[in-house]
Amino acid sequence: MNTLYSFRRCPYAMRARLALRYSGVPLEIVEVSLKAKPAEMLALSPKGTVPVLSVDGRVIDESLDIMRWALAQHDPQDWLLKDDGPAQQRIEALIEENDQVFKLHLNRYKYAERYPEQPMEYYRGQGELFLRQLDELLSQRDYLLAEHPSLADMALAPFVRQFAHVDREWFAQTPYRHLQRWLQRFLESELFVAVMAKA
């Protein structure tokens, strides 16, 4: 049986669960306590971060690698945008911007008390640059790069959700209407509701 070690609210684990469920991979999900990580997970991946997928004797312990592995098994709605080379490059660029830059600002915004060098609003403003970019993309269509969800939408949405939830009132009054609708559609989707259901 394939086993995924996960933590329900972690955006990295969330996006791995989204891709695995979407692709229909049979799976046992082990919910991990981050304070008491299971020995069998640490034996598979000593770095001790979720998600960790154990499949056919192989260990995949990066969320994007798990997503790509799942989509290689089955990608019924073409999340990979297989026939569109430029769009594939834009998927990579958006995910890299999210993971390398936006996530940094998100952490500082969410845990601003740990980063007293700047006020919380400063970190939020840095993160907003990315939100603005996404809102602009979404002004052209319902999803970031195509008329249907792609890997970019699913890889980014858990992080945008986390940013929006730091201060929901603030997010609700921002001018990013397209982004707000996109996030709401994601939060109400069958796929997201299913991967967030408590076992």
C-alpha positions as CSV (number, residue, x, y, z in Angstrom):
1,M,0.0,0.0,0.0
2,N,1.2,3.5,-0.8
3,T,1.6,5.6,2.4
4,L,1.7,9.4,2.7
5,Y,2.9,11.0,5.9
6,S,1.0,14.3,6.1
7,F,0.0,17.1,8.3
8,R,-3.4,18.4,7.6
9,R,-2.8,22.1,7.7
10,C,0.7,22.2,6.1
11,P,0.4,23.7,2.6
12,Y,3.2,21.5,1.2
13,A,1.3,18.4,2.4
14,M,-2.0,19.8,1.2
15,R,-0.8,20.2,-2.4
16,A,0.6,16.7,-2.3
17,R,-2.8,15.3,-1.1
18,L,-4.6,17.3,-3.8
19,A,-2.5,15.8,-6.6
20,L,-2.7,12.3,-5.2
21,R,-6.4,12.3,-4.8
22,Y,-7.0,13.9,-8.2
23,S,-4.9,11.2,-9.9
24,G,-6.7,8.4,-8.0
25,V,-3.6,6.9,-6.5
26,P,-4.7,4.4,-3.7
27,L,-3.3,5.7,-0.5
28,E,-3.1,5.4,3.2
29,I,-2.6,8.8,4.9
30,V,-0.8,8.9,8.2
31,E,-1.5,12.2,10.0
32,V,1.7,13.2,11.7
33,S,2.1,15.1,15.0
34,L,4.9,17.5,14.2
35,K,6.0,17.3,17.9
36,A,6.3,13.5,17.8
37,K,7.2,12.4,14.3
38,P,6.8,8.7,13.8
39,A,10.0,6.7,13.7
40,E,8.9,4.9,10.4
41,M,8.6,8.3,8.7
42,L,12.1,9.4,9.9
43,A,13.5,6.2,8.8
44,L,12.2,6.9,5.3
45,S,13.1,10.6,5.3
46,P,15.6,11.7,8.0
47,K,14.9,15.4,7.3
48,G,11.6,14.9,9.1
49,T,9.4,17.2,7.1
50,V,6.0,16.4,5.6
51,P,4.9,15.3,3.1
52,V,6.7,11.9,2.6
53,L,5.3,9.4,0.1
54,S,6.4,5.8,0.3
55,V,5.4,4.0,-2.9
56,D,6.6,0.7,-4.4
57,G,9.8,0.8,-2.2
58,R,10.5,4.3,-3.3
59,V,10.5,7.4,-1.1
60,I,9.5,10.8,-2.4
61,D,9.8,13.6,0.1
62,E,9.4,16.9,-1.8
63,S,5.8,18.0,-2.3
64,L,6.3,19.1,-6.0
65,D,8.0,15.7,-6.8
66,I,5.0,14.0,-5.2
67,M,2.6,16.1,-7.3
68,R,4.5,15.4,-10.5
69,W,4.7,11.7,-9.7
70,A,1.0,11.5,-9.1
71,L,0.2,13.4,-12.4
72,A,2.5,11.0,-14.3
73,Q,0.2,8.2,-13.1
74,H,-3.0,9.9,-14.2
75,D,-3.8,13.5,-15.2
76,P,-7.4,13.4,-16.5
77,Q,-7.9,17.2,-16.7
78,D,-4.4,18.0,-18.0
79,W,-3.0,19.9,-15.0
80,L,0.4,19.6,-16.7
81,L,-0.8,21.5,-19.8
82,K,1.1,18.9,-21.8
83,D,0.7,20.4,-25.3
84,D,1.6,24.0,-24.3
85,G,5.3,24.4,-23.9
86,P,5.2,28.2,-22.9
87,A,2.5,27.5,-20.3
88,Q,4.6,24.7,-18.8
89,Q,7.5,27.2,-18.4
90,R,5.1,29.6,-16.8
91,I,3.9,26.9,-14.4
92,E,7.6,26.4,-13.3
93,A,8.2,30.1,-13.0
94,L,5.1,30.7,-10.8
95,I,5.8,27.8,-8.5
96,E,9.4,28.9,-8.1
97,E,8.3,32.4,-7.3
98,N,5.8,31.0,-4.8
99,D,8.2,28.6,-3.1
100,Q,11.4,30.7,-3.1
101,V,10.0,34.3,-2.6
102,F,6.3,34.4,-1.6
103,K,6.7,31.7,1.1
104,L,9.5,33.7,2.7
105,H,7.2,36.8,3.1
106,L,4.3,34.6,4.1
107,N,6.3,33.1,7.0
108,R,7.4,36.5,8.2
109,Y,3.8,37.9,7.8
110,K,2.2,35.0,9.7
111,Y,4.8,34.9,12.4
112,A,5.8,38.6,12.5
113,E,6.5,38.5,16.2
114,R,9.5,36.3,15.4
115,Y,10.8,38.9,12.9
116,P,10.8,42.2,14.8
117,E,13.2,43.8,12.3
118,Q,10.1,45.1,10.4
119,P,6.4,45.6,11.2
120,M,3.9,43.0,10.1
121,E,2.5,45.3,7.4
122,Y,5.9,45.4,5.7
123,Y,6.0,41.6,5.3
124,R,2.4,41.7,4.1
125,G,3.3,44.3,1.6
126,Q,6.1,42.2,0.2
127,G,3.8,39.2,-0.2
128,E,1.2,41.4,-1.8
129,L,3.4,41.9,-4.8
130,F,2.8,38.2,-5.7
131,L,-0.9,38.5,-5.0
132,R,-1.1,41.4,-7.4
133,Q,0.7,39.4,-10.1
134,L,-1.8,36.5,-9.6
135,D,-4.8,38.8,-9.7
136,E,-3.6,40.2,-13.0
137,L,-3.3,36.7,-14.5
138,L,-6.8,35.8,-13.2
139,S,-8.3,39.0,-14.7
140,Q,-7.9,37.2,-18.1
141,R,-9.5,33.8,-17.1
142,D,-10.8,31.8,-14.2
143,Y,-7.5,29.9,-13.6
144,L,-3.9,31.1,-13.7
145,L,-2.7,29.7,-17.0
146,A,-5.6,27.9,-18.7
147,E,-9.4,27.6,-18.8
148,H,-9.2,24.8,-16.2
149,P,-7.0,24.2,-13.2
150,S,-3.3,23.5,-13.8
151,L,-0.4,22.3,-11.6
152,A,0.2,26.0,-10.9
153,D,-3.2,26.6,-9.4
154,M,-3.0,23.6,-7.2
155,A,0.6,24.1,-6.1
156,L,-0.1,27.8,-5.2
157,A,-3.6,27.8,-3.7
158,P,-2.7,26.3,-0.3
159,F,-0.1,29.1,0.2
160,V,-2.5,31.9,-0.9
161,R,-5.1,30.4,1.4
162,Q,-2.6,30.6,4.3
163,F,-1.7,34.2,3.5
164,A,-5.4,35.2,3.2
165,H,-6.2,33.6,6.5
166,V,-3.7,35.5,8.5
167,D,-6.1,38.5,8.5
168,R,-9.3,37.5,6.7
169,E,-10.8,41.0,7.1
170,W,-7.8,42.6,5.5
171,F,-7.9,40.1,2.6
172,A,-11.6,40.6,2.0
173,Q,-11.2,44.3,1.5
174,T,-8.2,44.2,-0.9
175,P,-8.8,45.1,-4.5
176,Y,-7.8,41.5,-5.6
177,R,-11.3,40.5,-6.7
178,H,-10.2,37.9,-9.2
179,L,-7.9,36.3,-6.7
180,Q,-10.6,36.3,-4.1
181,R,-13.0,34.5,-6.4
182,W,-10.3,32.0,-7.5
183,L,-9.5,31.2,-3.8
184,Q,-13.1,30.8,-2.9
185,R,-13.7,28.5,-5.8
186,F,-10.7,26.4,-4.7
187,L,-11.9,26.3,-1.1
188,E,-15.4,25.2,-2.2
189,S,-14.1,22.6,-4.6
190,E,-14.9,18.9,-4.1
191,L,-11.2,18.1,-4.3
192,F,-10.1,20.5,-1.6
193,V,-13.0,19.6,0.7
194,A,-12.1,16.0,0.3
195,V,-8.4,16.3,1.1
196,M,-9.2,18.5,4.2
197,A,-11.8,16.1,5.7
198,K,-10.7,14.9,9.1
199,A,-10.3,11.1,9.1
